[in-house]
Amino acid sequence: MLTAGKIVLVVLSLLLIAVILLQSGRSGGLGAITGGGNEVGASRRNRGIDPMLAKVTSVVGILFYLVALAIAWFVTHP
């Protein structure tokens, strides 16, 4: 049970990282890190996906928190 929880926690953490990096944000998202700021391809991004990504981030974050709490409980209560 503990091993399965750890695997789920790793998958959720990777999913959370991916969803956060996919969001555009205030400064242009991941493209701003590489210097891509306002290039031609950057303005083509569909803004309709950002609200959905925000909701997915919230859900995955809550699941991550709950799984981490469950793992902590299983470790302290054998």
C-alpha positions as a Markdown table, in Angstrom:
| # | Residue | x | y | z |
|---|---|---|---|---|
| 1 | Met | 0.0 | 0.0 | 0.0 |
| 2 | Leu | 2.8 | 2.4 | 0.9 |
| 3 | Thr | 4.7 | 1.6 | -2.3 |
| 4 | Ala | 1.6 | 2.2 | -4.4 |
| 5 | Gly | 1.1 | 5.6 | -2.7 |
| 6 | Lys | 4.6 | 6.6 | -3.4 |
| 7 | Ile | 4.2 | 5.7 | -7.1 |
| 8 | Val | 1.0 | 7.7 | -7.3 |
| 9 | Leu | 2.8 | 10.6 | -5.5 |
| 10 | Val | 5.6 | 10.6 | -8.1 |
| 11 | Val | 3.1 | 10.5 | -11.0 |
| 12 | Leu | 1.1 | 13.3 | -9.5 |
| 13 | Ser | 4.2 | 15.4 | -9.0 |
| 14 | Leu | 5.3 | 15.0 | -12.6 |
| 15 | Leu | 1.8 | 15.8 | -13.8 |
| 16 | Leu | 1.7 | 18.9 | -11.6 |
| 17 | Ile | 5.0 | 20.1 | -13.0 |
| 18 | Ala | 3.9 | 19.5 | -16.6 |
| 19 | Val | 0.5 | 21.3 | -16.1 |
| 20 | Ile | 2.2 | 24.3 | -14.4 |
| 21 | Leu | 4.7 | 24.6 | -17.2 |
| 22 | Leu | 2.0 | 24.5 | -19.8 |
| 23 | Gln | 0.3 | 27.5 | -18.4 |
| 24 | Ser | 1.1 | 30.8 | -20.2 |
| 25 | Gly | 1.3 | 33.0 | -17.1 |
| 26 | Arg | 1.9 | 36.7 | -16.9 |
| 27 | Ser | 5.3 | 36.7 | -18.6 |
| 28 | Gly | 4.7 | 34.4 | -21.5 |
| 29 | Gly | 5.1 | 31.0 | -19.9 |
| 30 | Leu | 8.0 | 28.6 | -20.7 |
| 31 | Gly | 8.9 | 30.5 | -23.9 |
| 32 | Ala | 10.0 | 33.5 | -21.9 |
| 33 | Ile | 12.7 | 31.5 | -20.2 |
| 34 | Thr | 14.3 | 30.6 | -23.5 |
| 35 | Gly | 14.0 | 34.2 | -24.8 |
| 36 | Gly | 11.0 | 33.5 | -27.0 |
| 37 | Gly | 8.8 | 36.1 | -25.4 |
| 38 | Asn | 6.7 | 37.6 | -28.2 |
| 39 | Glu | 7.8 | 35.8 | -31.3 |
| 40 | Val | 5.5 | 34.8 | -34.1 |
| 41 | Gly | 4.5 | 31.4 | -32.7 |
| 42 | Ala | 3.9 | 32.7 | -29.2 |
| 43 | Ser | 0.8 | 34.7 | -30.2 |
| 44 | Arg | -0.9 | 31.7 | -31.9 |
| 45 | Arg | -1.5 | 29.9 | -28.5 |
| 46 | Asn | -5.2 | 29.4 | -27.9 |
| 47 | Arg | -6.2 | 31.3 | -24.7 |
| 48 | Gly | -9.2 | 29.0 | -24.2 |
| 49 | Ile | -7.1 | 26.3 | -22.6 |
| 50 | Asp | -5.7 | 28.4 | -19.8 |
| 51 | Pro | -8.8 | 28.3 | -17.6 |
| 52 | Met | -8.9 | 24.5 | -18.0 |
| 53 | Leu | -5.2 | 24.2 | -17.1 |
| 54 | Ala | -5.9 | 26.3 | -13.9 |
| 55 | Lys | -8.6 | 23.9 | -12.9 |
| 56 | Val | -6.5 | 20.9 | -13.6 |
| 57 | Thr | -3.7 | 22.4 | -11.6 |
| 58 | Ser | -6.0 | 22.9 | -8.6 |
| 59 | Val | -7.3 | 19.3 | -8.8 |
| 60 | Val | -3.9 | 17.7 | -9.2 |
| 61 | Gly | -2.5 | 19.9 | -6.4 |
| 62 | Ile | -5.3 | 18.8 | -4.0 |
| 63 | Leu | -4.8 | 15.2 | -5.0 |
| 64 | Phe | -1.0 | 15.5 | -4.4 |
| 65 | Tyr | -1.7 | 17.0 | -0.9 |
| 66 | Leu | -4.1 | 14.2 | 0.0 |
| 67 | Val | -1.8 | 11.5 | -1.2 |
| 68 | Ala | 1.1 | 13.0 | 0.7 |
| 69 | Leu | -1.0 | 13.1 | 3.9 |
| 70 | Ala | -2.1 | 9.5 | 3.4 |
| 71 | Ile | 1.5 | 8.4 | 3.0 |
| 72 | Ala | 2.5 | 10.3 | 6.1 |
| 73 | Trp | -0.4 | 8.7 | 8.1 |
| 74 | Phe | 0.5 | 5.2 | 6.9 |
| 75 | Val | 4.1 | 5.7 | 7.9 |
| 76 | Thr | 3.3 | 6.9 | 11.4 |
| 77 | His | 0.5 | 4.4 | 12.0 |
| 78 | Pro | 1.8 | 1.0 | 10.9 |
